[in-house]
Amino acid sequence: MNAVALHRSPWGRARDQLASVLMVVGIMLPTAAFAQALSIINGDVTQKVALSDLRAMSDETFTLYDPYQGRDVEMQGLAFRTFLIEQFGEVPPALHFTAWDDYEVTLEGWDDPSWYLITAEEGDPLTIRTRGPARLVERDYTNDNRDVENLRDFNDWIWMIRSIEARW
């Protein structure tokens, strides 16, 4: 067999290079554009809290059993009740959450010290892929006799939080 070298035109090479660049940009751009800040909404006023600032505020580290991962996980975050008071002046009666996957829910009863806004897990900042960049979990759920095998008992844990809106 004789090997024959394929000669490609400069336009063919340019087209291939452009396609490669577009694929790389298409992969990297959403990662860079996503999740730079958490929106805090109070009526007509929207404030952005940079994720770097949120991580700097995360002053508590603890280990708890994460029923979704089926193992003990070291989490770092801040007391959600304290965060709400800093942002809104008091704990609102209800909060409306929007996640990065467009999940939305409104829940009441946040004047509870067991809720934590988590920004890191096992020492690494949360990302969209790790159900971040911010996540709400209960630090102490053992008093409620919840079954960690029944994930429906943890429906109020909120992942991938993009915005928090006070509902007065």
VOFI-443836 format. One record per atom (N, C-alpha, C): x, y, z; atom name; chain. Coordinates in steps of 0.02 Angstrom, whole numbers, padded with zeros to 5 digits. Layout:
VOFI-443836
       c1       c2       c3   atom   mol
        X        Y        Z     CA     A
...
//
This chain:
VOFI-443836
       c1       c2       c3   atom   mol
    00042   -00059    00000      N     A
    00000    00000    00000     CA     A
    00044    00062    00000      C     A
    00023    00108   -00036      N     A
    00059    00171   -00038     CA     A
    00020    00223    00002      C     A
    00056    00258    00043      N     A
    00024    00311    00082     CA     A
    00025    00375    00040      C     A
   -00030    00409    00041      N     A
   -00035    00471    00004     CA     A
   -00049    00527    00054      C     A
   -00010    00578    00052      N     A
   -00020    00635    00097     CA     A
   -00080    00675    00074      C     A
   -00122    00691    00121      N     A
   -00179    00732    00105     CA     A
   -00160    00805    00112      C     A
   -00171    00842    00061      N     A
   -00156    00914    00063     CA     A
   -00221    00950    00074      C     A
   -00221    00990    00126      N     A
   -00283    01027    00141     CA     A
   -00271    01100    00125      C     A
   -00323    01130    00104      N     A
   -00318    01201    00087     CA     A
   -00311    01243    00151      C     A
   -00283    01303    00146      N     A
   -00279    01346    00205     CA     A
   -00348    01360    00235      C     A
   -00399    01362    00193      N     A
   -00466    01376    00218     CA     A
   -00491    01318    00261      C     A
   -00475    01258    00242      N     A
   -00494    01199    00282     CA     A
   -00461    01199    00350      C     A
   -00397    01216    00352      N     A
   -00362    01221    00416     CA     A
   -00390    01277    00459      C     A
   -00405    01334    00428      N     A
   -00433    01390    00465     CA     A
   -00501    01372    00494      C     A
   -00542    01337    00454      N     A
   -00608    01316    00477     CA     A
   -00601    01269    00537      C     A
   -00554    01223    00534      N     A
   -00544    01176    00590     CA     A
   -00520    01212    00653      C     A
   -00475    01260    00645      N     A
   -00451    01298    00702     CA     A
   -00507    01339    00733      C     A
   -00548    01370    00691      N     A
   -00604    01410    00716     CA     A
   -00653    01365    00754      C     A
   -00666    01306    00728      N     A
   -00711    01260    00762     CA     A
   -00683    01240    00830      C     A
   -00618    01229    00833      N     A
   -00586    01211    00897     CA     A
   -00591    01268    00948      C     A
   -00579    01329    00925      N     A
   -00583    01387    00969     CA     A
   -00655    01396    00994      C     A
   -00703    01389    00950      N     A
   -00773    01397    00970     CA     A
   -00794    01343    01021      C     A
   -00769    01282    01013      N     A
   -00785    01230    01061     CA     A
   -00756    01246    01130      C     A
   -00694    01269    01131      N     A
   -00663    01287    01195     CA     A
   -00700    01345    01228      C     A
   -00715    01396    01189      N     A
   -00752    01454    01217     CA     A
   -00821    01432    01240      C     A
   -00854    01389    01202      N     A
   -00920    01365    01221     CA     A
   -00920    01326    01286      C     A
   -00866    01292    01300      N     A
   -00860    01254    01362     CA     A
   -00841    01299    01420      C     A
   -00795    01345    01409      N     A
   -00768    01386    01464     CA     A
   -00813    01445    01482      C     A
   -00846    01476    01433      N     A
   -00884    01536    01446     CA     A
   -00940    01526    01497      C     A
   -00981    01474    01492      N     A
   -01033    01466    01543     CA     A
   -01004    01457    01613      C     A
   -00948    01425    01618      N     A
   -00917    01415    01684     CA     A
   -00895    01482    01712      C     A
   -00867    01525    01671      N     A
   -00843    01590    01694     CA     A
   -00901    01638    01707      C     A
   -00954    01634    01665      N     A
   -01009    01681    01671     CA     A
   -01057    01663    01727      C     A
   -01061    01600    01745      N     A
   -01107    01577    01796     CA     A
   -01082    01595    01865      C     A
   -01128    01606    01908      N     A
   -01117    01604    01980     CA     A
   -01061    01648    02005      C     A
   -01066    01712    01993      N     A
   -01017    01759    02020     CA     A
   -01042    01794    02082      C     A
   -01109    01795    02091      N     A
   -01138    01830    02148     CA     A
   -01205    01799    02167      C     A
   -01224    01811    02228      N     A
   -01290    01791    02254     CA     A
   -01333    01854    02256      C     A
   -01391    01852    02226      N     A
   -01436    01910    02226     CA     A
   -01480    01908    02288      C     A
   -01483    01965    02323      N     A
   -01525    01973    02382     CA     A
   -01578    02025    02363      C     A
   -01641    02005    02365      N     A
   -01695    02048    02341     CA     A
   -01741    02066    02399      C     A
   -01750    02132    02408      N     A
   -01794    02158    02460     CA     A
   -01838    02211    02428      C     A
   -01899    02190    02409      N     A
   -01943    02236    02373     CA     A
   -01915    02253    02305      C     A
   -01905    02318    02291      N     A
   -01878    02340    02227     CA     A
   -01802    02343    02226      C     A
   -01771    02329    02282      N     A
   -01698    02335    02288     CA     A
   -01665    02266    02282      C     A
   -01618    02261    02235      N     A
   -01580    02199    02227     CA     A
   -01506    02215    02240      C     A
   -01477    02178    02286      N     A
   -01406    02185    02301     CA     A
   -01372    02121    02279      C     A
   -01310    02128    02258      N     A
   -01270    02070    02239     CA     A
   -01217    02060    02293      C     A
   -01212    01999    02318      N     A
   -01160    01981    02365     CA     A
   -01111    01937    02326      C     A
   -01051    01961    02317      N     A
   -01001    01923    02280     CA     A
   -00988    01857    02315      C     A
   -00980    01804    02276      N     A
   -00968    01739    02306     CA     A
   -00903    01738    02346      C     A
   -00854    01777    02325      N     A
   -00792    01781    02364     CA     A
   -00805    01812    02433      C     A
   -00850    01862    02436      N     A
   -00868    01891    02501     CA     A
   -00908    01842    02543      C     A
   -00953    01805    02511      N     A
   -00993    01755    02546     CA     A
   -00948    01701    02576      C     A
   -00898    01680    02537      N     A
   -00851    01630    02563     CA     A
   -00810    01657    02621      C     A
   -00792    01722    02617      N     A
   -00754    01753    02671     CA     A
   -00795    01757    02735      C     A
   -00861    01765    02729      N     A
   -00905    01768    02787     CA     A
   -00917    01699    02818      C     A
   -00903    01646    02781      N     A
   -00916    01578    02803     CA     A
   -00865    01558    02856      C     A
   -00884    01570    02918      N     A
   -00837    01564    02974     CA     A
   -00847    01501    03016      C     A
   -00893    01457    02996      N     A
   -00905    01397    03036     CA     A
   -00894    01335    02993      C     A
   -00857    01288    03021      N     A
   -00844    01224    02988     CA     A
   -00869    01168    03034      C     A
   -00905    01122    03005      N     A
   -00931    01065    03043     CA     A
   -00940    01006    02997      C     A
   -00948    00948    03026      N     A
   -00959    00887    02989     CA     A
   -01028    00861    03005      C     A
   -01065    00843    02952      N     A
   -01130    00813    02963     CA     A
   -01142    00760    02909      C     A
   -01190    00717    02923      N     A
   -01207    00665    02876     CA     A
   -01251    00696    02822      C     A
   -01228    00694    02760      N     A
   -01267    00720    02703     CA     A
   -01306    00661    02674      C     A
   -01372    00660    02682      N     A
   -01410    00603    02658     CA     A
   -01409    00596    02582      C     A
   -01396    00650    02546      N     A
   -01394    00645    02473     CA     A
   -01329    00613    02449      C     A
   -01275    00620    02487      N     A
   -01212    00589    02469     CA     A
   -01202    00523    02506      C     A
   -01241    00512    02558      N     A
   -01236    00450    02596     CA     A
   -01172    00443    02636      C     A
   -01146    00500    02660      N     A
   -01084    00498    02698     CA     A
   -01077    00562    02739      C     A
   -01030    00560    02787      N     A
   -01013    00620    02826     CA     A
   -00973    00667    02781      C     A
   -00991    00731    02785      N     A
   -00959    00782    02743     CA     A
   -00940    00842    02786      C     A
   -00879    00866    02776      N     A
   -00859    00928    02810     CA     A
   -00885    00987    02769      C     A
   -00924    01030    02802      N     A
   -00954    01087    02768     CA     A
   -00930    01152    02802      C     A
   -00926    01204    02761      N     A
   -00908    01269    02787     CA     A
   -00961    01319    02764      C     A
   -00984    01360    02811      N     A
   -01035    01408    02794     CA     A
   -01046    01457    02850      C     A
   -01105    01488    02848      N     A
   -01122    01537    02899     CA     A
   -01194    01526    02921      C     A
   -01208    01548    02982      N     A
   -01276    01540    03009     CA     A
   -01324    01581    02966      C     A
   -01374    01548    02938      N     A
   -01419    01580    02891     CA     A
   -01460    01635    02925      C     A
   -01482    01622    02986      N     A
   -01521    01672    03023     CA     A
   -01481    01737    03030      C     A
   -01417    01732    03048      N     A
   -01374    01790    03055     CA     A
   -01366    01826    02988      C     A
   -01357    01788    02935      N     A
   -01351    01816    02868     CA     A
   -01414    01855    02849      C     A
   -01473    01827    02864      N     A
   -01535    01861    02848     CA     A
   -01542    01927    02886      C     A
   -01523    01927    02949      N     A
   -01527    01988    02989     CA     A
   -01480    02041    02961      C     A
   -01420    02021    02940      N     A
   -01373    02068    02911     CA     A
   -01399    02096    02845      C     A
   -01433    02056    02806      N     A
   -01457    02078    02740     CA     A
   -01523    02117    02743      C     A
   -01569    02095    02786      N     A
   -01637    02123    02786     CA     A
   -01654    02162    02850      C     A
   -01611    02160    02900      N     A
   -01625    02194    02963     CA     A
   -01662    02150    03013      C     A
   -01695    02099    02988      N     A
   -01731    02050    03029     CA     A
   -01744    01989    02985      C     A
   -01768    01936    03015      N     A
   -01783    01876    02976     CA     A
   -01852    01885    02944      C     A
   -01856    01885    02878      N     A
   -01921    01892    02844     CA     A
   -01967    01832    02859      C     A
   -02033    01844    02858      N     A
   -02080    01788    02871     CA     A
   -02075    01732    02819      C     A
   -02057    01749    02758      N     A
   -02049    01699    02705     CA     A
   -01994    01721    02658      C     A
   -01964    01672    02626      N     A
   -01911    01685    02577     CA     A
   -01927    01648    02512      C     A
   -01915    01682    02457      N     A
   -01922    01652    02391     CA     A
   -01852    01639    02363      C     A
   -01838    01577    02347      N     A
   -01773    01557    02321     CA     A
   -01778    01541    02247      C     A
   -01727    01562    02210      N     A
   -01720    01542    02140     CA     A
   -01651    01510    02134      C     A
   -01649    01452    02102      N     A
   -01586    01415    02094     CA     A
   -01560    01425    02023      C     A
   -01497    01406    02012      N     A
   -01466    01413    01947     CA     A
   -01498    01368    01894      C     A
   -01534    01316    01915      N     A
   -01569    01274    01867     CA     A
   -01642    01296    01859      C     A
   -01658    01358    01882      N     A
   -01724    01390    01878     CA     A
   -01776    01359    01924      C     A
   -01756    01316    01969      N     A
   -01801    01292    02021     CA     A
   -01820    01352    02065      C     A
   -01884    01357    02084      N     A
   -01907    01411    02127     CA     A
   -01951    01383    02182      C     A
   -01944    01411    02242      N     A
   -01985    01390    02298     CA     A
   -01989    01447    02348      C     A
   -02046    01452    02381      N     A
   -02056    01500    02436     CA     A
   -02069    01460    02499      C     A
   -02029    01474    02551      N     A
   -02036    01437    02614     CA     A
   -02035    01486    02673      C     A
   -02069    01466    02726      N     A
   -02072    01506    02788     CA     A
   -02032    01472    02843      C     A
   -02024    01508    02899      N     A
   -01995    01478    02959     CA     A
   -01919    01478    02961      C     A
   -01888    01532    02941      N     A
   -01815    01536    02939     CA     A
   -01784    01563    03002      C     A
   -01824    01578    03052      N     A
   -01797    01603    03116     CA     A
   -01776    01543    03159      C     A
   -01732    01503    03131      N     A
   -01711    01440    03162     CA     A
   -01634    01436    03157      C     A
   -01600    01432    03213      N     A
   -01527    01433    03212     CA     A
   -01494    01371    03182      C     A
   -01532    01320    03165      N     A
   -01501    01259    03138     CA     A
   -01486    01263    03063      C     A
   -01511    01315    03029      N     A
   -01500    01322    02957     CA     A
   -01434    01357    02943      C     A
   -01396    01330    02895      N     A
   -01332    01359    02875     CA     A
   -01328    01367    02800      C     A
   -01300    01424    02780      N     A
   -01286    01437    02709     CA     A
   -01215    01411    02696      C     A
   -01210    01358    02658      N     A
   -01147    01324    02646     CA     A
   -01115    01349    02582      C     A
   -01049    01363    02585      N     A
   -01012    01387    02527     CA     A
   -00953    01343    02508      C     A
   -00935    01296    02552      N     A
   -00879    01251    02537     CA     A
   -00892    01183    02568      C     A
   -00864    01133    02536      N     A
   -00872    01064    02559     CA     A
   -00804    01029    02552      C     A
   -00784    00995    02605      N     A
   -00719    00960    02606     CA     A
   -00662    01008    02587      C     A
   -00669    01072    02607      N     A
   -00617    01122    02595     CA     A
   -00618    01155    02526      C     A
   -00663    01133    02482      N     A
   -00667    01161    02415     CA     A
   -00730    01203    02407      C     A
   -00725    01261    02374      N     A
   -00784    01302    02362     CA     A
   -00836    01263    02321      C     A
   -00899    01272    02338      N     A
   -00952    01240    02299     CA     A
   -00956    01272    02230      C     A
   -00971    01231    02181      N     A
   -00982    01253    02113     CA     A
   -01051    01229    02091      C     A
   -01070    01248    02031      N     A
   -01134    01224    02004     CA     A
   -01133    01147    02003      C     A
   -01078    01117    01984      N     A
   -01073    01044    01981     CA     A
   -01079    01011    02049      C     A
   -01061    01047    02102      N     A
   -01065    01018    02169     CA     A
   -01125    01046    02208      C     A
   -01177    01064    02171      N     A
   -01240    01089    02199     CA     A
   -01231    01155    02235      C     A
   -01186    01196    02211      N     A
   -01173    01262    02239     CA     A
   -01194    01315    02189      C     A
   -01171    01374    02196      N     A
   -01116    01399    02238     CA     A
   -01136    01411    02311      C     A
   -01201    01408    02324      N     A
   -01225    01415    02393     CA     A
   -01280    01364    02403      C     A
   -01283    01336    02463      N     A
   -01331    01283    02477     CA     A
   -01355    01292    02549      C     A
   -01419    01279    02561      N     A
   -01447    01281    02629     CA     A
   -01455    01211    02656      C     A
   -01427    01200    02715      N     A
   -01434    01135    02749     CA     A
   -01449    01147    02823      C     A
   -01478    01097    02854      N     A
   -01489    01099    02926     CA     A
   -01430    01066    02960      C     A
   -01401    01102    03007      N     A
   -01344    01075    03044     CA     A
   -01367    01021    03093      C     A
   -01424    01031    03123      N     A
   -01448    00983    03172     CA     A
   -01519    00961    03153      C     A
   -01524    00904    03122      N     A
   -01589    00877    03103     CA     A
   -01607    00814    03142      C     A
   -01566    00796    03191      N     A
   -01577    00734    03228     CA     A
   -01635    00739    03277      C     A
   -01651    00800    03300      N     A
   -01707    00808    03347     CA     A
   -01775    00795    03315      C     A
   -01778    00798    03248      N     A
   -01841    00787    03213     CA     A
   -01853    00714    03196      C     A
   -01808    00670    03217      N     A
   -01814    00598    03202     CA     A
   -01823    00584    03128      C     A
   -01785    00618    03087      N     A
   -01789    00607    03015     CA     A
   -01751    00544    02996      C     A
   -01777    00511    02946      N     A
   -01746    00451    02920     CA     A
   -01698    00471    02864      C     A
   -01633    00463    02874      N     A
   -01585    00485    02824     CA     A
   -01589    00442    02761      C     A
   -01624    00387    02763      N     A
   -01634    00346    02703     CA     A
   -01692    00372    02661      C     A
   -01735    00414    02691      N     A
   -01792    00442    02656     CA     A
   -01776    00514    02636      C     A
   -01754    00524    02575      N     A
   -01733    00590    02553     CA     A
   -01790    00641    02552      C     A
   -01852    00618    02551      N     A
   -01908    00665    02554     CA     A
   -01910    00702    02621      C     A
   -01878    00675    02671      N     A
   -01874    00710    02735     CA     A
   -01827    00770    02732      C     A
   -01793    00778    02676      N     A
   -01744    00833    02668     CA     A
   -01761    00877    02608      C     A
   -01825    00881    02591      N     A
   -01847    00921    02534     CA     A
   -01835    00996    02544      C     A
   -01826    01018    02606      N     A
   -01816    01089    02618     CA     A
   -01742    01110    02613      C     A
   -01697    01063    02600      N     A
   -01628    01082    02585     CA     A
   -01628    01111    02515      C     A
   -01598    01169    02506      N     A
   -01601    01204    02442     CA     A
   -01530    01209    02414      C     A
   -01523    01190    02350      N     A
   -01457    01189    02317     CA     A
   -01454    01243    02264      C     A
   -01393    01257    02243      N     A
   -01379    01300    02185     CA     A
   -01414    01367    02189      C     A
   -01413    01398    02247      N     A
   -01452    01459    02258     CA     A
   -01423    01517    02217      C     A
   -01466    01548    02177      N     A
   -01447    01606    02137     CA     A
   -01473    01671    02168      C     A
   -01533    01667    02198      N     A
   -01561    01728    02229     CA     A
   -01605    01710    02288      C     A
   -01607    01757    02335      N     A
   -01650    01751    02395     CA     A
   -01691    01815    02398      C     A
   -01757    01808    02398      N     A
   -01801    01866    02400     CA     A
   -01843    01864    02464      C     A
   -01844    01920    02499      N     A
   -01886    01926    02559     CA     A
   -01958    01933    02539      C     A
   -02002    01897    02571      N     A
   -02075    01903    02561     CA     A
   -02104    01927    02627      C     A
   -02124    01990    02628      N     A
   -02150    02021    02690     CA     A
   -02224    02012    02694      C     A
//
